[in-house]
């Protein structure tokens, strides 16, 4: 049976090969490698008629067979050495390979623990040695320039990646377990590799108990991490939050520069805050190649020698800006990509694994708080929107607008039939002349509170207030077959409620109020009018004007309807014919009617939505 063999410090592990075998960092793979240099879906080994073939899935760091990078796919031969990331495997076609024939793992490297996998899946413990072959090249990077700005956490005007403006502050760097491909033949890199490989994570207490300086340093890192968690938890301003994150990271990670990018609504990475350790306002240049990779893979990147590791891109941005070490970490919340935390240093192998453990935890916390802040703003905006529309529309209509079922945008449309309702207080001018303004305002607020509540009960749309007047609609933006009936029922209900309101006013020694109502049905243009920042739903047309004219003809206590509205009421009400009204703009007088009451034989229509 063909298999892949993995040698670890704990011994030999064998994985029998199926017809198709996926290999990568993600737990859904057939063989999961807990190696941060390995891509989530790194490669596939599949059986064909002529044997097993390995196909690279476009992994960033590549797949190597016998020290040669695989371009596309390659047939596997017995005893082939396969290297991906810092993991080394051997292919056995079934003839067997003794452990003596395999290179042992490096003694200085601590192996990862196995992670639980779904039934039938296998996990491989990564081998953290470093292959001596040249570093695989990334695509050429285009520099992202950070322009200066003053103060921590100041906002930055967005620009496209390639020339991106960022305020400068400074930052301490991050570190990854996956060290990328480091050429151990280079003396400086060998030092960096050794440090990263042997000092991976926090060591057991008994190993450092005699080293008070190490214990102190570890405690300080944990303390600062706790302080940051507490500080950012209390910050509700995202811009200030980003600045605090960078400042805190600089206390326990030795970076020279730091930038936090956030993903905008249009999908671009835009700078939110930056920091320089030297306090200067000089621009910060980052590599868009690395940023794009981090976003695509949703995985952190560490380089100990950026100019060399990205030699294929000529390392221009790295060399010119003296970026030797860099850590770039995605800001993820529930696998949702929110942005990138960038840290770099002018020193080789500047960042240690324990720094990575702390900072990646901070990045996860920061992402959570950034997401929470964004959700809080969204909720706040929704509440404002809900409140605004609740003033204009009945609650059920407002909900439909907020949910997106009804679109709110500038522009109007022809409504073939809409019932327009107008009312105002009779003798209001005389009343205003006698009373103090604050008394009049208080009275109007009490009056309109009752009238609008009744209006919404019959699912009408409040168009506007006009001094002591009120204009409402039935048929726009939501139409019902019985809109004229609803409008008239609402008018009668308002008259009844006004009676109770007047009795309460009389008990307080205040004068009674009288209102007149005019209702007309016909075509009009309805839509949202205004600016992009402030829209108002309203209607325009002869139907609107006619309703206003009928209201002016109505005496106190009258509900005057036009012939058009009368014809659509279906005998539900008792009427009193009035003298035809001469209306401005109309050649012939209009037949009008005063609604007296509901017809006794007709059941009372619904007064609440859905009844």
C-alpha positions in Angstrom: 0.0 0.0 0.0 1.4 3.4 -1.0 1.9 5.9 1.8 3.5 9.1 3.0 6.0 8.8 5.8 6.7 11.6 8.4 9.6 11.5 10.8 9.1 13.4 14.1 10.9 13.6 17.4 8.3 11.2 18.7 9.0 8.7 16.0 7.7 7.6 12.6 4.2 8.2 11.3 2.7 6.6 8.2 -0.3 7.8 6.2 -1.9 5.4 3.8 -2.8 7.1 0.5 -6.3 7.0 -0.9 -7.2 7.6 -4.5 -7.3 11.4 -3.8 -5.5 12.9 -0.8 -5.6 16.6 0.0 -2.8 18.0 2.2 -2.8 21.4 3.9 -3.3 23.4 7.1 -7.1 23.3 7.1 -8.7 20.5 9.2 -10.9 19.5 6.2 -7.9 18.1 4.4 -7.2 14.3 4.3 -3.9 15.0 5.9 -3.7 18.1 8.1 -0.3 19.7 8.6 -0.1 22.0 11.7 2.5 24.1 10.0 1.9 27.8 9.5 4.0 28.0 6.4 1.8 25.4 4.7 -1.3 26.8 2.9 -4.8 25.9 3.9 -5.1 23.8 0.8 -1.5 23.2 -0.2 -1.4 20.2 -2.6 -3.1 17.1 -3.7 -1.7 13.6 -4.1 -3.8 11.4 -6.4 -3.5 8.0 -7.9 -3.7 7.5 -11.7 -3.1 4.6 -14.0 0.6 5.3 -14.1 1.1 5.8 -10.4 0.7 8.7 -7.9 1.0 12.3 -8.9 1.4 15.4 -6.7 -0.3 18.6 -7.8 0.5 21.9 -6.1 -2.6 24.1 -5.5 -0.8 27.4 -6.0 0.6 27.5 -2.5 2.6 30.6 -1.6 5.7 28.9 -0.4 5.5 26.0 -2.9 6.0 22.3 -2.8 9.4 20.7 -3.3 10.3 17.2 -4.5 13.9 16.3 -4.0 14.8 20.0 -3.5 13.1 21.0 -6.8 10.0 23.2 -6.8 6.9 21.6 -8.3 5.5 23.6 -11.2 2.0 22.4 -11.6 2.2 18.6 -11.0 4.8 15.9 -10.9 4.9 12.1 -10.8 6.1 10.6 -7.5 8.8 8.0 -7.4 9.7 5.6 -4.5 11.6 7.4 -1.7 11.0 10.9 -3.1 11.4 13.6 -0.4 8.5 16.0 -0.3 9.0 19.4 1.5 6.2 21.8 2.1 6.7 24.7 4.5 8.8 23.3 7.3 7.4 19.8 7.0 9.3 16.9 5.3 7.6 13.7 4.1 8.8 10.7 2.0 6.8 8.8 -0.6 6.7 5.0 -0.3 5.1 3.2 -3.3 4.5 0.1 -1.3 8.0 -1.4 -1.3 8.8 0.0 2.1 11.4 2.4 3.5 13.3 1.7 6.7 13.6 4.5 9.3 17.4 4.4 8.9 17.0 5.6 5.3 15.1 8.7 6.4 16.7 11.9 7.7 16.0 12.3 11.4 14.2 15.5 12.7 16.3 18.3 14.1 16.8 17.8 17.9 16.5 21.5 18.5 12.9 21.7 17.1 9.9 21.1 19.2 7.1 19.3 17.3 3.5 20.5 17.2 0.8 18.5 18.9 -1.8 16.7 16.9 -5.1 18.4 16.5 -8.4 16.4 16.5 -9.8 15.7 13.1 -13.1 14.5 11.8 -13.6 10.7 11.5 -11.5 9.3 8.7 -9.1 12.2 8.6 -5.4 12.0 9.5 -3.1 14.6 11.0 0.5 15.0 10.4 2.9 16.6 12.9 5.0 19.1 11.0 8.8 18.8 10.8 10.2 22.2 11.5 13.5 21.8 9.8 14.5 24.3 7.0 15.3 23.1 3.6 18.6 24.6 2.2 17.1 25.4 -1.2 16.6 29.0 -2.3 13.5 30.8 -1.1 10.5 30.6 -3.5 9.6 33.9 -4.9 6.4 35.8 -4.4 4.9 38.0 -7.0 6.5 41.4 -7.3 5.3 43.8 -4.7 4.2 47.3 -5.3 4.9 49.7 -2.4 2.2 51.1 -0.3 3.3 54.4 1.1 2.2 55.7 4.4 2.0 59.5 4.5 2.5 61.4 7.8 -0.2 62.5 10.1 -0.3 63.8 13.6 -1.6 62.2 16.8 -2.4 58.6 17.5 -5.4 57.1 15.9 -6.1 60.0 13.5 -8.2 59.2 10.5 -6.6 58.9 7.1 -8.1 59.7 3.7 -8.4 56.4 1.8 -6.4 55.7 -1.3 -5.9 52.6 -3.4 -3.2 50.1 -2.5 0.0 51.0 -4.4 0.1 54.5 -3.0 -1.6 54.5 0.3 -1.5 57.4 2.7 -1.0 56.5 6.4 -0.3 58.5 9.5 3.0 57.6 11.1 3.6 56.5 14.7 5.8 53.4 15.2 5.1 49.9 16.4 6.7 46.8 17.8 6.7 43.7 15.7 5.0 40.4 15.6 6.3 37.0 15.1 5.1 33.8 13.4 5.8 30.2 14.1 6.0 29.7 10.3 9.3 31.3 9.5 9.0 31.3 5.8 11.8 29.8 3.8 15.0 30.9 5.4 18.3 30.1 3.8 20.4 28.5 6.5 23.5 28.8 4.4 23.4 32.5 5.0 25.1 33.2 8.3 22.8 36.0 9.5 19.7 34.0 8.5 21.0 30.9 10.3 21.1 32.9 13.5 17.6 34.1 13.0 16.4 30.6 12.3 18.1 29.2 15.4 16.5 31.7 17.6 13.0 31.2 16.2 13.3 27.4 16.2 14.6 27.0 19.8 12.6 29.7 21.5 9.2 28.8 20.3 6.5 29.8 22.8 6.7 30.1 26.5 8.9 27.4 28.1 7.9 25.3 31.0 8.4 27.0 34.4 11.0 24.5 35.7 13.2 25.4 32.7 13.2 29.1 33.5 12.8 29.1 37.2 16.4 30.0 37.7 16.2 32.8 35.2 14.5 35.7 37.0 15.1 38.1 34.0 13.3 35.7 31.7 10.4 35.3 34.2 10.2 39.0 34.5 10.1 39.6 30.8 7.4 36.9 30.3 5.3 38.4 33.2 5.6 41.9 31.7 4.3 40.7 28.4 1.3 39.1 29.9 0.6 42.1 32.1 0.7 44.5 29.1 -1.5 42.1 27.1 -4.0 42.2 29.9 -3.9 46.0 30.1 -4.4 46.3 26.4 -7.4 44.0 26.6 -8.9 46.1 29.3 -8.2 49.4 27.5 -9.6 48.5 24.1 -12.6 46.9 25.7 -13.6 50.4 27.1 -12.9 52.2 23.8 -15.9 52.7 21.5 -14.2 54.9 18.9 -12.6 52.8 16.2 -10.1 55.4 15.2 -8.9 55.9 18.8 -9.0 52.1 19.3 -6.5 51.5 16.4 -4.1 54.0 17.9 -4.2 52.4 21.3 -3.6 49.0 19.8 -0.4 50.1 18.1 0.8 52.0 21.2 0.3 49.0 23.4 1.9 46.6 21.0 5.0 48.8 20.9 5.4 48.3 24.6 6.1 44.6 24.3 7.2 44.0 20.7 10.3 45.6 19.3 9.1 46.9 16.0 10.2 50.1 14.3 7.0 50.8 12.4 3.4 49.7 12.6 0.3 50.2 10.5 -3.3 48.9 10.9 -5.3 48.6 7.7 -9.1 48.2 7.7 -11.1 46.7 4.9 -13.5 49.3 3.4 -17.0 48.8 2.1 -15.7 48.6 -1.4 -13.2 45.9 -0.4 -10.0 47.9 -0.4 -7.5 48.0 2.4 -7.3 51.5 3.8 -5.0 52.7 6.5 -6.6 53.5 9.9 -3.6 54.3 12.1 0.2 54.1 12.0 3.1 54.5 14.4 6.8 55.0 14.3 9.1 54.2 17.3 11.3 57.2 16.5 8.2 59.5 16.7 8.9 60.9 13.2 6.3 61.7 10.6 8.2 60.0 7.8 6.1 57.9 5.3 5.8 54.2 6.0 6.1 51.9 3.0 4.7 48.4 3.0 4.4 45.6 0.4 1.1 45.1 -1.3 2.2 41.6 -2.2 2.3 40.6 1.4 -0.9 42.4 2.2 -2.7 40.6 -0.7 -1.4 37.2 0.5 -2.4 37.8 4.1 -5.9 38.8 2.9 -6.2 35.8 0.5 -4.9 33.2 2.9 -6.2 34.7 6.1 -2.9 33.7 7.6 0.0 35.7 9.2 3.3 36.1 7.4 6.8 36.4 9.1 10.0 37.3 7.3 13.4 37.5 9.0 15.0 39.1 5.9 12.5 40.7 3.7 14.8 41.8 0.9 16.1 38.3 0.5 12.9 36.4 1.0 11.2 38.6 -1.6 14.2 38.8 -3.9 12.0 37.9 -6.9 10.3 41.2 -6.5 13.7 42.8 -6.3 12.8 43.8 -2.7 12.7 47.4 -3.7 10.3 48.6 -1.0 12.1 46.5 1.5 15.6 47.7 0.6 14.7 51.4 0.2 12.8 51.5 3.5 15.3 49.3 5.4 12.7 46.6 6.2 14.6 43.6 7.4 12.0 41.8 9.6 8.3 42.0 9.2 5.2 40.5 10.7 1.8 40.9 9.0 -1.3 39.5 10.7 -4.9 39.4 9.5 -7.6 40.8 11.7 -10.2 38.1 11.8 -13.5 37.7 13.6 -15.4 34.5 13.0 -13.3 34.1 9.8 -14.5 37.5 8.6 -11.5 39.4 7.3 -11.5 42.9 8.8 -8.1 44.2 8.0 -4.3 43.7 8.5 -1.9 44.6 11.3 1.6 45.4 9.8 4.8 45.5 11.9 8.4 45.7 10.7 11.9 46.4 11.9 15.2 47.4 10.4 16.9 44.5 12.3 17.3 40.9 11.0 15.4 38.2 12.9 14.0 40.8 15.3 10.8 39.0 16.4 10.6 36.0 18.6 7.8 33.3 18.7 6.6 34.3 22.1 5.9 37.8 20.7 3.9 36.2 18.1 1.8 34.3 20.5 0.9 37.5 22.4 0.4 39.7 19.4 -1.8 37.3 17.5 -3.9 37.1 20.6 -4.1 40.9 20.7 -4.9 40.9 17.0 -7.8 38.5 17.6 -9.1 40.7 20.5 -8.7 43.8 18.4 -10.6 42.2 15.5 -13.4 41.3 17.9 -13.6 44.9 19.3 -13.4 46.4 15.8 -16.3 44.2 14.7 -18.3 45.0 17.8 -17.7 48.7 17.3 -18.8 48.4 13.6 -21.9 46.5 14.7 -22.7 49.1 17.4 -22.5 51.9 14.8 -24.7 49.9 12.5 -27.2 49.4 15.2 -27.1 53.1 16.2 -27.6 54.1 12.5 -30.5 51.6 12.2 -32.1 53.0 15.4 -31.8 56.5 13.9 -33.2 55.3 10.6 -36.0 53.5 12.4 -36.8 56.5 14.5 -36.9 58.8 11.4 -39.1 56.5 9.4 -41.3 55.8 12.4 -42.2 59.5 12.4 -43.1 59.3 8.8 -44.6 55.9 8.3 -46.7 53.5 10.2 -44.6 50.9 12.1 -45.2 48.1 9.7 -44.3 50.2 6.7 -41.2 51.6 8.5 -40.0 48.0 9.2 -40.3 47.1 5.5 -38.2 50.2 4.6 -35.6 49.4 7.2 -35.4 45.7 6.1 -34.9 46.7 2.5 -38.2 45.4 1.3 -39.1 48.9 0.3 -36.4 50.9 -1.5 -35.7 54.5 -0.4 -34.1 56.5 -3.2 -34.5 59.8 -4.8 -37.1 60.0 -7.6 -40.8 59.8 -8.0 -43.3 57.5 -9.8 -46.9 57.8 -10.9 -49.4 56.4 -8.5 -52.7 55.8 -10.4 -54.8 56.0 -7.3 -54.0 57.6 -3.9 -56.2 59.0 -1.2 -54.9 62.3 0.3 -56.0 63.4 3.7 -55.7 67.0 5.0 -56.8 68.4 8.4 -56.3 71.6 10.3 -57.5 73.4 13.4 -60.3 76.0 13.0 -59.7 79.4 14.6 -56.0 78.6 15.3 -54.8 82.0 14.2 -57.0 83.8 16.8 -56.0 81.3 19.4 -52.3 81.9 18.7 -52.7 85.6 19.1 -54.2 85.2 22.6 -51.8 82.5 24.0 -48.1 82.4 24.7 -46.0 80.6 22.1 -44.9 77.9 24.5 -48.6 77.2 25.4 -49.5 76.8 21.7 -46.6 74.5 21.1 -47.5 72.3 24.0 -51.1 72.1 22.8 -50.0 71.2 19.3 -47.7 68.5 20.5 -50.5 66.9 22.6 -52.9 67.2 19.7 -50.6 65.8 17.0 -49.5 62.9 19.3 -53.2 61.7 19.4 -53.8 62.4 15.7 -50.7 60.6 14.4 -51.2 57.6 16.6 -54.7 57.2 15.2 -53.3 57.8 11.6 -50.8 54.9 12.0 -53.5 52.7 13.5 -55.2 52.8 10.1 -51.8 52.3 8.3 -51.7 55.8 6.8 -48.4 57.5 5.8 -47.7 60.8 7.5 -46.6 63.2 4.8 -46.0 66.4 6.7 -47.1 68.9 9.4 -48.1 72.3 8.2 -48.4 74.6 11.3 -51.7 73.4 12.8 -52.3 71.2 9.7 -51.6 67.6 9.0 -51.3 65.8 5.6 -51.5 62.0 5.2 -51.7 59.4 2.5 -53.3 56.1 1.8 -52.1 54.3 -1.3 -48.4 55.3 -1.2 -45.8 53.9 -0.6 -48.0 50.9 0.3 -51.4 50.4 -1.4 -54.4 48.5 -0.1 -57.7 47.8 -1.9 -59.7 49.8 0.7 -57.4 52.8 1.1 -60.3 55.4 0.8 -62.3 53.5 3.5 -59.3 53.5 5.8 -58.8 57.3 5.3 -62.5 58.0 6.2 -62.5 55.6 9.2 -59.3 57.4 10.4 -61.0 60.8 10.1 -64.1 59.7 12.1 -61.8 58.1 14.7 -59.9 61.4 15.0 -63.1 63.3 15.5 -64.1 60.9 18.3 -60.6 61.2 20.0 -60.7 65.0 19.6 -63.9 65.0 21.6 -62.3 63.2 24.5 -59.3 65.5 24.2 -61.6 68.6 24.4 -63.3 67.3 27.5 -59.9 67.0 29.2 -59.0 70.5 28.1 -62.3 71.9 29.5 -61.5 70.3 32.9 -58.2 72.2 32.9 -60.0 75.5 31.9 -58.7 75.4 28.4 -60.7 76.2 25.2 -62.0 73.4 22.9 -60.4 72.7 19.6 -62.3 72.1 16.3 -60.9 70.6 13.2 -62.0 70.3 9.5 -60.9 67.4 7.3 -60.8 67.1 3.5 -60.2 63.8 1.6 -59.8 63.3 -2.2 -58.8 60.3 -4.3 -57.0 60.4 -7.6 -53.6 60.0 -9.4 -50.4 61.7 -8.3 -46.7 61.5 -8.3 -45.1 60.0 -5.2 -41.5 59.7 -4.2 -38.5 60.7 -2.2 -37.4 64.3 -2.7 -34.4 66.1 -1.2 -30.7 65.6 -1.0 -28.7 62.3 -0.6 -28.3 63.2 3.1 -31.9 64.1 3.9 -34.8 62.7 1.9 -38.5 63.3 2.5 -41.3 61.1 1.1 -44.1 63.3 -0.4 -46.6 63.5 -3.2 -47.3 66.1 -5.9 -50.2 66.7 -8.2 -53.8 67.9 -8.6 -55.1 65.3 -6.2 -53.0 66.8 -3.4 -54.2 70.4 -4.2 -57.8 69.3 -4.4 -57.6 67.6 -0.9 -56.2 70.8 0.6 -59.1 72.8 -1.0 -61.7 70.5 0.4 -60.1 70.8 3.8 -60.5 74.6 3.6 -64.2 74.1 2.8 -64.8 71.9 5.8 -66.2 73.5 8.9 -65.3 72.5 12.4 -66.3 68.8 12.9 -66.8 68.1 9.2 -65.1 65.3 7.2 -65.5 66.5 3.6 -64.9 64.0 0.8 -65.0 64.4 -3.0 -67.2 62.5 -5.4 -64.2 60.4 -6.4 -63.7 59.3 -2.8 -67.4 58.9 -2.2 -67.8 56.5 -5.1 -65.1 54.2 -3.6 -66.6 53.9 -0.1 -69.2 51.3 -1.1 -72.1 52.4 1.1 -70.1 52.0 4.3 -70.9 55.5 5.6 -73.8 57.9 5.9 -73.3 61.2 4.0 -74.7 64.7 3.9 -74.5 66.3 0.5 -73.0 69.8 0.6 -73.2 72.6 -1.8 -70.7 72.1 -4.7 -67.4 73.6 -4.0 -65.7 76.1 -6.3 -62.1 74.9 -6.3 -59.2 76.9 -7.7 -58.0 75.5 -11.0 -61.3 73.7 -11.6 -63.8 75.0 -14.2 -66.8 73.3 -12.7 -67.7 73.2 -9.1 -67.0 69.8 -7.3 -69.6 67.7 -5.7 -68.7 67.2 -2.1 -70.1 65.3 0.9 -69.9 65.5 4.6 -69.4 62.1 6.2 -71.7 61.7 9.2 -71.0 58.3 10.6 -70.5 54.6 9.7 -73.5 53.0 8.1 -75.3 50.9 10.9 -75.5 47.8 8.7 -71.8 47.8 7.8 -69.4 46.1 10.2 -66.6 48.3 11.6 -63.5 47.9 9.5 -60.1 46.9 10.9 -58.4 49.5 13.1 -55.1 47.8 13.4 -52.7 46.3 11.0 -53.6 42.8 10.1 -57.0 42.7 11.9 
